């Protein structure tokens, strides 16, 4: 009996031990299984974040690589100087970015300010990446049309005058910058004096509707009067009265000065048809006007200022330059040029440092 009791007790103890071992093994397994998701959870967010970042960077890189910049160009009207500035701008962008990375929407307002506004509104609706405003009326329309899209001007004589900024510091503080076609007016006055020291009366001929022409005429008048000349102003409102106003000027003046005036630039043949028969020489503010009706000019290169504006555009679009702090740029060089044909007809001899304007 005692022996049977001992066997039963031993059997019971063995069963308990086995049950305990099984429980321990299961617990260990369960603990391990439970810990795996926890470990996975601790790793997964970091892995997901890293993966998302890599995916985002790859997407950004792909977006930058595939980006085609949309550029709107509003040119006030067609003439040699503005055409050269637009060409320089476009070639700078294609040189720097490649022809397949930039698309131009180039439109001409045919000299109409209202059309400039219509063109700019189209660019704004299309959400272009940047606007080139070629000439003052184009710039003023662009400024009225958008305060967010970057605007670069070119062929703008004086930004302070065009934008009505009193405390001009060289930057606009707005979404606007660009290049200026302001020629050195003091040196132009000196050139006129060099060629015509015996002249008495100088006629200032320009369009009264162009603010930058008014600025140039007022500025150069002071320099010319410093040489002892008497200056008289002759203005036309548009192309319709150029011939009559020019006729009046030739009747009262020994020499006529025409600034970088867009209306005059588009009507040089009209001016020349009056001045040349009257024997009155014209000193021009830029090469295009001189080619059509002038004897000489101290001129900038409009292609150069357009190209510089294009380089500024690349800096804004690609490098993220802040247009609000970008200084307005000027032409790096000026050249004394003369119109060989008109000089011969008027028996005018220019000094040797003058360069003949190339015929087209």
Number of C-alpha atoms within 10 A of each C-alpha: 6 7 7 9 10 11 11 12 10 11 11 12 11 12 11 11 11 12 12 12 12 12 12 12 12 12 12 12 12 12 11 11 11 11 12 12 12 11 10 10 11 11 11 13 11 11 11 11 11 12 12 12 12 12 12 12 12 12 12 12 12 11 11 11 10 11 12 16 19 17 21 25 25 30 29 24 23 16 16 16 24 23 16 20 27 26 17 22 25 23 18 21 24 16 11 12 15 12 13 11 15 15 16 13 13 15 16 17 19 12 19 13 17 12 19 26 22 15 24 26 17 14 24 18 8 11 14 18 18 21 28 29 29 26 26 26 25 31 31 17 21 29 21 12 18 16 12 12 18 23 24 24 27 33 28 25 23 20 25 17 16 18 15 10 11 8 8 12 11 14 18 21 14 16 18 28 28 30 29 23 26 21 23 15 20 14 13 24 21 17 17 23 16 12 16 14 13 10 15 13 18 25 26 27 26 29 23 16 14 18 16 25 25 19 15 23 21 13 13 21 22 15 17 21 14 12 13 13 18 15 21 16 15 18 20 19 14 15 13 10 12 24 19 13 18 24 16 14 24 22 12 13 19 18 22 27 24 25 29 27 25 24 22 23 29 19 18 18 16 17 23 22 14 21 23 17 11 13 14 19 24 29 26 29 28 28 26 23 31 26 27 20 27 31 28 32 32 25 24 24 21 28 22 22 27 33 24 24 30 29 19 24 28 19 14 17 14 11 10 10 14 16 23 14 15 19 16 23 18 21 19 10 10 14 15 20 23 26 23 20 15 21 16 11 12 15 10 13 12 19 10 7 9 15 16 15 19 10 8 4
